[in-house]
Amino acid sequence: MNTGLDSFADPANITVLYPFAGTEVPLAIIGFILWMAWHVVTAREENRQWDELDRDDVGGPPAA
C-alpha cells in the first residue's frame, strides 16, 4: 500500500494520509444516534419483559 509520498522535505504540502478524511463528525453523530437508539430499544424491551413477569407474577413473593 502506497501513501503517495515521495519525500518528507516539504511538510506543508502533505495533506491527510488516511481514507475518508472529513467524515469524522458525521460518523460520530451517526454513532451517537445509534448508541442512543440502542438504549431506547433496550429499555423498552426490558420494560416489556418486566411487565410480562409482573402480569404472570412469576418469581414474586407469595400472595397473602
PyMOL commands that set and color helices and strands:
alter all, ss='L'
color gray80, all
select helices_A, chain A and resi 11-13+24-56
alter helices_A, ss='H'
color red, helices_A
deselect
rebuild
show_as cartoon
